[in-house]
Amino acid sequence: MARLPHPVRGRRAGRSAPRRRARARSCRSWGGCTTPWHPRQRAGRFRVAALGAPPRDSAPFTGARRGLPEARRRAARALIEPAKADTTTPQSLGIPYADLQIESGDHTIHAWWVRAASPDTTKGQAAAAAAAIAPLAAPAVLLFHGNGTSLPRQLGVQQVLYRAGISSLAFDYSGFGASGGTASPQALRRDARAAFGVFADSATGASRRILLGASLGAAVLLDDITDLEAGCDGVALVGTFTSARDLAIRSGPVPDRFAWLLPHVAWLLPDLYDNVAAIRHLTKPVLIVASVQDSIFPIAGAERLYAAASEPKRLVRLEHTGHDAYLATDESWQPVIAFIKQGPQ
């Protein structure tokens, strides 16, 4: 005769296995217990909510190893905004120039080389053209422009430098203007090296060679400063920021009630263009230009960069200039021109 199961033991055995499997699935989902008040579960949900990211068991989240590189790519796309060029050239302003195509990886980037005429020949067009091919004795500047702009928008800068007796090389990053390729931090670093190689060859006889970066351009410059500074006499940084991570913390869409948590989770954010760390490697004289009216990159960031830089250094505080109007007046240009020609004062 078959033996009947124990009534209590049988009911437990029939219910325990599904319950254990359900509990295990839930624990694997959140990395903790299913109890709503369990500390591990609450902490996990809070971290996700604070960062504005999906839970770990949702489809978009693929883990730290795959998620962080994607976050870096998103941050780069948000930070680097290419702009298209128009048909304006230095010739439109009566400035002789050389139109260059510089090899950068598997494509070329567009550049303009403007050689300054000597002060006594700037009035005559023929004399200026002759000076453009004469041996170079004037200072020379390699320009790293900002975000959302291109070569034609740098004409004003090259015109000021030309009239001041300073030669300049301006170039468009990959994906900007008429340059080929796609914009990315890696591509911009490669572009900086390629443009610097042409600049070093073109400005061989220059009395001084200066690297000048504005906004994003300052970050591109500092990103490879250990290799670039060897061939220059000084670096000028105009309207720049401390790091992309600081920008994300300061302007990111994080609810106010979670603001206190940001210092503790900042390491989770992409660390692009850490200018404070990069400027510590700079051994050449540096000029930092910032404005108290800059609401995009507050002057406090420039003060941090200045504190991290080595001597000789100078911080110029502009009083009546916003972020979009740097170097728009003769007054704001004076300390920059003086630095280019003579170094820090």
C-alpha positions in Angstrom: 0.0 0.0 0.0 1.3 3.4 -1.0 2.5 5.7 1.8 0.6 9.0 2.0 2.7 12.2 2.5 2.7 13.9 5.9 -0.1 16.6 5.7 2.0 19.5 7.1 5.3 18.4 5.4 3.5 18.0 2.1 2.0 21.5 2.2 5.4 23.1 3.0 7.1 21.2 0.3 4.5 22.2 -2.2 4.8 25.9 -1.5 8.4 26.5 -0.6 10.1 25.9 -3.9 8.1 28.5 -5.9 8.5 31.0 -3.1 12.2 30.5 -3.0 12.5 30.9 -6.7 10.5 34.1 -6.7 12.5 35.5 -3.8 15.8 34.6 -5.6 14.7 36.4 -8.8 13.8 39.5 -6.9 17.0 39.5 -5.0 19.0 39.2 -8.2 17.1 42.1 -9.8 18.1 44.6 -7.1 21.1 43.0 -5.5 19.3 42.7 -2.2 16.3 41.5 -0.3 12.7 41.9 -1.5 11.6 43.7 1.7 10.8 47.3 0.7 12.6 48.8 3.6 15.8 46.7 3.2 18.8 49.1 3.3 20.4 47.6 0.2 17.3 47.9 -1.9 16.5 51.4 -0.7 20.1 52.6 -1.4 20.1 51.1 -4.9 16.8 52.8 -5.8 18.0 56.1 -4.3 21.3 56.1 -6.2 19.4 55.4 -9.5 16.9 58.1 -8.9 19.5 60.7 -7.9 21.5 60.1 -11.1 18.5 60.1 -13.3 19.4 56.7 -14.7 17.2 53.6 -15.2 17.3 50.8 -12.6 19.8 48.1 -13.0 17.3 45.5 -14.1 16.0 47.6 -17.0 17.0 47.2 -20.6 19.1 50.5 -21.0 21.4 49.7 -18.1 24.1 47.3 -19.1 26.5 47.6 -16.2 29.3 49.9 -15.3 31.8 48.5 -17.8 29.5 49.2 -20.7 27.5 52.1 -19.3 30.4 54.4 -18.4 32.0 54.5 -22.0 28.5 55.2 -23.4 28.2 58.0 -20.8 31.5 59.4 -22.0 30.3 59.4 -25.6 27.1 61.2 -24.6 29.0 63.8 -22.6 31.4 64.4 -25.6 28.4 64.8 -27.9 26.8 67.3 -25.5 30.1 69.2 -25.0 31.4 69.3 -28.6 29.0 71.0 -31.0 30.3 71.3 -34.6 29.4 74.3 -36.8 29.4 74.6 -40.6 31.5 77.2 -42.5 30.4 79.8 -44.9 32.2 81.3 -47.9 33.9 84.2 -46.0 37.7 84.3 -46.1 40.4 86.6 -44.9 40.5 88.0 -48.4 37.1 89.4 -47.7 38.8 91.8 -45.2 41.8 92.5 -47.5 44.1 90.2 -45.5 46.5 88.0 -47.5 46.4 84.4 -46.3 47.3 80.8 -47.2 44.5 78.3 -47.4 45.7 75.0 -46.0 44.5 71.4 -45.8 46.2 69.6 -42.9 46.3 65.8 -42.7 44.8 64.5 -39.4 44.3 60.7 -39.3 42.4 59.5 -42.4 41.1 62.9 -43.4 42.1 66.6 -43.6 41.2 69.6 -41.5 40.9 73.1 -42.9 43.2 76.0 -41.7 44.1 79.6 -42.5 47.7 80.9 -42.1 47.8 84.7 -41.9 51.3 86.1 -41.8 51.4 89.6 -40.3 52.8 92.5 -42.3 55.3 94.7 -40.6 53.8 97.9 -39.1 55.1 100.2 -41.9 53.6 98.1 -44.7 50.1 97.5 -43.5 48.7 100.5 -45.4 49.6 99.2 -48.9 47.9 96.1 -50.2 50.8 95.2 -52.5 53.3 95.7 -49.6 51.2 93.6 -47.3 51.1 90.8 -49.9 54.9 91.0 -50.1 55.3 90.9 -46.4 53.1 87.7 -46.4 56.0 85.8 -48.0 58.8 87.7 -46.3 60.9 86.0 -43.6 58.9 85.9 -40.4 60.1 88.0 -37.4 56.8 88.8 -35.7 55.2 86.8 -33.0 52.9 84.0 -34.1 49.8 82.5 -32.5 48.1 79.1 -32.9 44.4 79.6 -32.3 42.1 77.0 -30.8 38.5 78.2 -31.3 35.5 77.5 -29.1 32.4 75.4 -29.5 29.7 75.9 -32.1 32.0 78.0 -34.3 34.3 77.7 -37.4 37.0 79.5 -39.3 35.0 82.4 -40.7 33.9 83.4 -37.2 37.6 83.6 -36.3 38.3 86.3 -38.9 37.8 89.1 -36.3 40.5 87.5 -34.1 42.9 87.0 -37.0 42.3 90.6 -38.2 43.1 92.0 -34.7 46.3 90.0 -34.6 47.3 90.9 -38.2 46.9 94.6 -37.4 49.0 94.2 -34.3 51.8 92.7 -36.3 51.2 89.1 -35.1 50.9 86.1 -37.4 48.3 83.4 -36.7 47.2 79.9 -37.7 43.5 79.1 -37.2 42.1 75.7 -37.9 38.8 73.9 -37.7 38.5 70.6 -35.7 37.3 67.4 -37.3 33.6 67.7 -38.2 33.8 71.5 -37.9 33.5 73.9 -40.9 35.0 72.4 -44.0 37.1 69.9 -42.1 36.5 66.2 -42.7 36.0 63.5 -40.1 33.8 63.4 -37.1 34.2 65.5 -33.9 35.2 63.6 -30.8 37.7 64.2 -27.9 40.2 61.8 -29.6 39.8 63.5 -33.0 40.2 66.9 -31.5 43.4 65.9 -29.8 44.8 64.5 -33.1 43.8 67.7 -34.8 45.7 69.8 -32.2 48.8 67.8 -32.8 48.5 68.0 -36.6 47.9 71.8 -36.6 50.7 72.3 -34.1 53.1 70.5 -36.5 52.2 72.9 -39.3 52.4 75.9 -37.0 55.8 74.9 -35.8 57.1 74.7 -39.4 55.4 77.9 -40.5 56.5 80.0 -37.5 60.1 78.8 -37.4 61.5 82.4 -37.4 58.9 83.9 -35.1 60.1 86.0 -32.2 57.6 84.3 -29.9 55.2 81.4 -30.4 52.0 81.4 -28.4 49.1 78.9 -28.0 45.7 80.6 -27.5 42.6 78.7 -26.7 39.1 80.1 -26.1 36.3 78.2 -24.3 36.4 74.6 -25.6 39.6 75.5 -27.5 41.4 76.0 -24.2 40.4 72.5 -23.1 41.5 71.0 -26.4 44.8 72.8 -25.9 45.3 71.7 -22.4 44.3 68.1 -23.2 47.7 67.6 -24.9 49.7 70.3 -23.3 52.6 68.0 -22.3 53.4 67.5 -26.0 52.4 71.0 -27.3 54.2 73.2 -24.8 57.7 72.1 -25.9 57.4 74.2 -29.0 55.9 77.4 -27.6 56.8 80.3 -25.4 53.5 80.7 -23.6 49.9 79.7 -23.3 46.8 82.0 -23.2 43.4 80.6 -22.0 40.3 82.7 -22.5 36.9 82.0 -21.0 37.5 78.4 -20.1 36.2 75.9 -17.5 37.6 73.6 -14.9 36.4 70.2 -16.2 33.4 68.7 -18.0 32.5 66.9 -14.8 32.2 70.2 -12.9 30.0 71.5 -15.7 27.7 68.5 -15.4 27.5 68.9 -11.6 26.8 72.6 -11.8 24.3 72.6 -14.7 23.0 69.0 -14.9 19.3 68.2 -14.4 19.6 67.0 -10.8 16.7 67.8 -8.4 17.5 70.2 -5.6 16.7 67.6 -3.0 19.6 65.4 -4.3 22.1 68.3 -4.6 23.8 67.3 -1.3 24.6 63.9 -2.8 26.5 65.2 -5.8 30.0 65.4 -4.2 29.7 61.8 -3.2 28.8 60.5 -6.6 30.8 62.8 -8.8 33.2 60.0 -9.6 30.4 58.3 -11.5 30.2 61.2 -14.1 32.4 61.2 -17.2 35.7 62.9 -16.5 36.4 64.8 -19.8 38.8 67.7 -20.1 40.1 68.0 -16.6 41.7 71.4 -17.1 42.7 71.8 -13.5 44.8 68.6 -13.6 46.2 69.4 -17.0 47.4 72.9 -16.2 49.5 71.5 -13.4 51.7 70.0 -16.1 52.2 73.3 -17.8 55.7 74.7 -17.4 55.5 77.7 -19.7 54.1 81.2 -18.8 50.3 81.3 -18.8 47.8 84.0 -19.1 44.2 83.3 -18.0 41.4 85.7 -19.1 38.1 85.5 -17.4 35.0 87.8 -16.9 33.0 88.5 -13.8 30.0 88.6 -16.1 30.5 85.2 -17.6 27.4 83.1 -16.6 28.5 80.1 -18.7 31.9 79.5 -17.1 32.0 81.6 -13.9 35.1 83.3 -12.9 35.5 81.0 -9.9 36.7 78.3 -12.3 39.4 80.6 -13.8 40.6 81.3 -10.2 40.9 77.6 -9.6 42.9 77.2 -12.8 45.1 80.1 -11.8 45.7 78.6 -8.4 46.7 75.3 -9.9 49.1 76.8 -12.5 52.8 77.3 -11.9 54.6 80.6 -12.1 55.0 82.8 -14.2 51.2 83.3 -14.5 48.7 86.1 -14.7 44.9 86.2 -14.3 43.1 89.1 -16.0 39.6 89.8 -14.8 37.3 91.6 -17.3 34.4 93.5 -15.7 32.0 94.2 -18.6 32.2 91.2 -20.9 30.0 88.1 -21.0 31.0 84.7 -22.3 30.0 85.4 -25.9 31.9 88.7 -26.0 35.4 87.8 -25.0 38.1 89.8 -26.8 35.4 92.0 -28.4 37.0 95.3 -27.4 40.4 96.9 -27.6 40.5 97.0 -23.8 40.1 93.3 -23.5 42.7 92.7 -26.2 45.4 94.8 -24.6 46.7 92.3 -22.0 46.5 89.5 -24.6 48.6 91.4 -27.2 51.1 92.4 -24.5 51.4 88.7 -23.4 51.9 87.5 -26.9 54.6 90.1 -27.6 56.4 90.3 -24.2 55.2 87.5 -22.0 53.6 87.9 -18.5 53.8 91.4 -17.1 
